Amino acid sequence: MAVPARKTSKSKKNKRRGNKKLTVPPFSLNTSTGEYHRSHHYSLEEIKNRKK
């Protein structure tokens, strides 16, 4: 089994993990209801008022 020869320093470890971060999903303003919702997703008002 592979074992590292030396201990990985905190700075090396944190540099490697620097790209692993949370991102905020994009929101857009719905002009008909005036509410923000996720892009390419229905807002709650559109689901309630949708014709069946």
N, CA, C and O atoms as CSV, one atom per row, in Angstrom:
chain,resi,resn,atom,element,x,y,z
A,1,MET,N,N,0.843,-1.178,0.000
A,1,MET,CA,C,0.000,0.000,0.000
A,1,MET,C,C,0.888,1.241,0.000
A,1,MET,O,O,1.900,1.283,0.700
A,2,ALA,N,N,0.514,2.243,-0.777
A,2,ALA,CA,C,1.327,3.450,-0.900
A,2,ALA,C,C,1.184,4.327,0.338
A,2,ALA,O,O,0.077,4.614,0.796
A,3,VAL,N,N,2.333,4.745,0.868
A,3,VAL,CA,C,2.373,5.610,2.044
A,3,VAL,C,C,3.277,6.782,1.708
A,3,VAL,O,O,4.361,6.573,1.163
A,4,PRO,N,N,2.864,8.032,2.017
A,4,PRO,CA,C,3.731,9.166,1.718
A,4,PRO,C,C,5.000,9.142,2.556
A,4,PRO,O,O,4.969,8.787,3.734
A,5,ALA,N,N,6.112,9.521,1.944
A,5,ALA,CA,C,7.390,9.507,2.655
A,5,ALA,C,C,7.465,10.623,3.690
A,5,ALA,O,O,8.112,10.463,4.725
A,6,ARG,N,N,6.813,11.745,3.425
A,6,ARG,CA,C,6.835,12.889,4.340
A,6,ARG,C,C,5.413,13.363,4.616
A,6,ARG,O,O,4.492,13.139,3.830
A,7,LYS,N,N,5.270,14.023,5.757
A,7,LYS,CA,C,3.976,14.589,6.125
A,7,LYS,C,C,3.676,15.782,5.215
A,7,LYS,O,O,4.552,16.609,4.961
A,8,THR,N,N,2.437,15.868,4.727
A,8,THR,CA,C,2.031,16.995,3.893
A,8,THR,C,C,1.794,18.206,4.780
A,8,THR,O,O,1.054,18.126,5.761
A,9,SER,N,N,2.419,19.327,4.440
A,9,SER,CA,C,2.293,20.533,5.258
A,9,SER,C,C,0.884,21.116,5.140
A,9,SER,O,O,0.141,20.806,4.209
A,10,LYS,N,N,0.536,21.967,6.105
A,10,LYS,CA,C,-0.791,22.592,6.109
A,10,LYS,C,C,-0.973,23.480,4.891
A,10,LYS,O,O,-2.057,23.521,4.308
A,11,SER,N,N,0.079,24.194,4.499
A,11,SER,CA,C,-0.043,25.093,3.348
A,11,SER,C,C,-0.240,24.307,2.052
A,11,SER,O,O,-1.037,24.714,1.206
A,12,LYS,N,N,0.458,23.208,1.884
A,12,LYS,CA,C,0.280,22.367,0.695
A,12,LYS,C,C,-1.136,21.817,0.640
A,12,LYS,O,O,-1.786,21.835,-0.405
A,13,LYS,N,N,-1.603,21.328,1.785
A,13,LYS,CA,C,-2.931,20.737,1.867
A,13,LYS,C,C,-4.003,21.781,1.565
A,13,LYS,O,O,-4.958,21.502,0.839
A,14,ASN,N,N,-3.845,22.989,2.125
A,14,ASN,CA,C,-4.835,24.038,1.919
A,14,ASN,C,C,-4.803,24.584,0.496
A,14,ASN,O,O,-5.842,24.986,-0.028
A,15,LYS,N,N,-3.634,24.607,-0.139
A,15,LYS,CA,C,-3.548,25.035,-1.534
A,15,LYS,C,C,-4.284,24.052,-2.435
A,15,LYS,O,O,-4.962,24.453,-3.381
A,16,ARG,N,N,-4.150,22.784,-2.140
A,16,ARG,CA,C,-4.811,21.759,-2.932
A,16,ARG,C,C,-6.328,21.844,-2.759
A,16,ARG,O,O,-7.080,21.628,-3.709
A,17,ARG,N,N,-6.767,22.157,-1.557
A,17,ARG,CA,C,-8.196,22.227,-1.265
A,17,ARG,C,C,-8.790,23.600,-1.556
A,17,ARG,O,O,-9.971,23.825,-1.292
A,18,GLY,N,N,-8.005,24.507,-2.086
A,18,GLY,CA,C,-8.485,25.857,-2.355
A,18,GLY,C,C,-9.569,25.908,-3.412
A,18,GLY,O,O,-10.417,26.800,-3.382
A,19,ASN,N,N,-9.560,24.961,-4.353
A,19,ASN,CA,C,-10.559,24.949,-5.418
A,19,ASN,C,C,-11.857,24.297,-4.995
A,19,ASN,O,O,-12.850,24.372,-5.718
A,20,LYS,N,N,-11.868,23.665,-3.848
A,20,LYS,CA,C,-13.047,22.947,-3.376
A,20,LYS,C,C,-13.877,23.894,-2.516
A,20,LYS,O,O,-13.732,23.910,-1.294
A,21,LYS,N,N,-14.739,24.678,-3.142
A,21,LYS,CA,C,-15.514,25.671,-2.407
A,21,LYS,C,C,-16.964,25.660,-2.878
A,21,LYS,O,O,-17.285,25.126,-3.939
A,22,LEU,N,N,-17.822,26.253,-2.076
A,22,LEU,CA,C,-19.231,26.341,-2.418
A,22,LEU,C,C,-19.454,27.472,-3.409
A,22,LEU,O,O,-18.782,28.503,-3.359
A,23,THR,N,N,-20.399,27.267,-4.302
A,23,THR,CA,C,-20.751,28.303,-5.257
A,23,THR,C,C,-22.232,28.645,-5.087
A,23,THR,O,O,-23.038,27.781,-4.742
A,24,VAL,N,N,-22.577,29.891,-5.327
A,24,VAL,CA,C,-23.959,30.345,-5.224
A,24,VAL,C,C,-24.651,30.079,-6.556
A,24,VAL,O,O,-24.133,30.472,-7.601
A,25,PRO,N,N,-25.814,29.419,-6.542
A,25,PRO,CA,C,-26.501,29.175,-7.808
A,25,PRO,C,C,-27.013,30.482,-8.407
A,25,PRO,O,O,-27.362,31.399,-7.664
A,26,PRO,N,N,-27.066,30.585,-9.738
A,26,PRO,CA,C,-27.505,31.834,-10.367
A,26,PRO,C,C,-29.008,32.053,-10.193
A,26,PRO,O,O,-29.805,31.134,-10.381
A,27,PHE,N,N,-29.381,33.276,-9.833
A,27,PHE,CA,C,-30.782,33.647,-9.676
A,27,PHE,C,C,-31.140,34.676,-10.733
A,27,PHE,O,O,-30.299,35.467,-11.161
A,28,SER,N,N,-32.405,34.653,-11.147
A,28,SER,CA,C,-32.881,35.649,-12.100
A,28,SER,C,C,-34.218,36.188,-11.608
A,28,SER,O,O,-34.928,35.525,-10.851
A,29,LEU,N,N,-34.548,37.388,-12.043
A,29,LEU,CA,C,-35.775,38.053,-11.621
A,29,LEU,C,C,-36.892,37.712,-12.589
A,29,LEU,O,O,-36.752,37.882,-13.800
A,30,ASN,N,N,-38.002,37.231,-12.047
A,30,ASN,CA,C,-39.170,36.927,-12.860
A,30,ASN,C,C,-39.945,38.223,-13.063
A,30,ASN,O,O,-40.360,38.850,-12.089
A,31,THR,N,N,-40.145,38.631,-14.305
A,31,THR,CA,C,-40.788,39.918,-14.579
A,31,THR,C,C,-42.281,39.889,-14.287
A,31,THR,O,O,-42.854,40.922,-13.941
A,32,SER,N,N,-42.926,38.735,-14.416
A,32,SER,CA,C,-44.375,38.680,-14.196
A,32,SER,C,C,-44.727,38.712,-12.715
A,32,SER,O,O,-45.718,39.338,-12.338
A,33,THR,N,N,-43.934,38.046,-11.860
A,33,THR,CA,C,-44.241,38.013,-10.425
A,33,THR,C,C,-43.351,38.940,-9.616
A,33,THR,O,O,-43.711,39.311,-8.499
A,34,GLY,N,N,-42.197,39.323,-10.149
A,34,GLY,CA,C,-41.282,40.194,-9.419
A,34,GLY,C,C,-40.460,39.468,-8.375
A,34,GLY,O,O,-39.859,40.110,-7.512
A,35,GLU,N,N,-40.416,38.142,-8.430
A,35,GLU,CA,C,-39.655,37.351,-7.464
A,35,GLU,C,C,-38.397,36.793,-8.115
A,35,GLU,O,O,-38.321,36.624,-9.332
A,36,TYR,N,N,-37.426,36.517,-7.276
A,36,TYR,CA,C,-36.212,35.864,-7.745
A,36,TYR,C,C,-36.403,34.357,-7.711
A,36,TYR,O,O,-37.043,33.826,-6.804
A,37,HIS,N,N,-35.850,33.675,-8.694
A,37,HIS,CA,C,-35.893,32.217,-8.732
A,37,HIS,C,C,-34.647,31.724,-9.442
A,37,HIS,O,O,-33.962,32.490,-10.120
A,38,ARG,N,N,-34.358,30.442,-9.284
A,38,ARG,CA,C,-33.191,29.870,-9.951
A,38,ARG,C,C,-33.408,29.850,-11.450
A,38,ARG,O,O,-34.526,29.645,-11.923
A,39,SER,N,N,-32.352,30.059,-12.185
A,39,SER,CA,C,-32.436,30.055,-13.641
A,39,SER,C,C,-32.874,28.678,-14.132
A,39,SER,O,O,-32.406,27.655,-13.631
A,40,HIS,N,N,-33.761,28.660,-15.101
A,40,HIS,CA,C,-34.288,27.441,-15.716
A,40,HIS,C,C,-35.094,26.603,-14.727
A,40,HIS,O,O,-35.224,25.394,-14.915
A,41,HIS,N,N,-35.637,27.218,-13.680
A,41,HIS,CA,C,-36.514,26.544,-12.725
A,41,HIS,C,C,-37.782,27.391,-12.576
A,41,HIS,O,O,-37.741,28.613,-12.711
A,42,TYR,N,N,-38.899,26.730,-12.298
A,42,TYR,CA,C,-40.141,27.451,-12.063
A,42,TYR,C,C,-40.116,28.103,-10.692
A,42,TYR,O,O,-39.522,27.568,-9.757
A,43,SER,N,N,-40.768,29.273,-10.569
A,43,SER,CA,C,-40.981,29.867,-9.256
A,43,SER,C,C,-42.262,29.263,-8.678
A,43,SER,O,O,-43.039,28.649,-9.409
A,44,LEU,N,N,-42.486,29.431,-7.384
A,44,LEU,CA,C,-43.656,28.833,-6.744
A,44,LEU,C,C,-44.959,29.406,-7.290
A,44,LEU,O,O,-45.941,28.678,-7.436
A,45,GLU,N,N,-44.977,30.696,-7.592
A,45,GLU,CA,C,-46.188,31.321,-8.124
A,45,GLU,C,C,-46.541,30.758,-9.497
A,45,GLU,O,O,-47.720,30.575,-9.798
A,46,GLU,N,N,-45.560,30.485,-10.322
A,46,GLU,CA,C,-45.830,29.935,-11.647
A,46,GLU,C,C,-46.404,28.531,-11.545
A,46,GLU,O,O,-47.250,28.149,-12.355
A,47,ILE,N,N,-45.961,27.764,-10.570
A,47,ILE,CA,C,-46.474,26.408,-10.393
A,47,ILE,C,C,-47.927,26.456,-9.926
A,47,ILE,O,O,-48.756,25.675,-10.393
A,48,LYS,N,N,-48.241,27.379,-8.999
A,48,LYS,CA,C,-49.606,27.488,-8.475
A,48,LYS,C,C,-50.580,27.985,-9.535
A,48,LYS,O,O,-51.714,27.510,-9.609
A,49,ASN,N,N,-50.144,28.938,-10.357
A,49,ASN,CA,C,-51.031,29.563,-11.332
A,49,ASN,C,C,-51.035,28.872,-12.692
A,49,ASN,O,O,-51.714,29.326,-13.612
A,50,ARG,N,N,-50.291,27.788,-12.828
A,50,ARG,CA,C,-50.195,27.106,-14.115
A,50,ARG,C,C,-51.528,26.457,-14.477
A,50,ARG,O,O,-52.184,25.863,-13.621
A,51,LYS,N,N,-51.926,26.566,-15.732
A,51,LYS,CA,C,-53.180,25.957,-16.176
A,51,LYS,C,C,-53.010,24.452,-16.255
A,51,LYS,O,O,-51.966,23.953,-16.675
A,52,LYS,N,N,-54.036,23.744,-15.852
A,52,LYS,CA,C,-53.972,22.273,-15.855
A,52,LYS,C,C,-54.724,21.703,-17.026
A,52,LYS,O,O,-54.778,20.484,-17.191
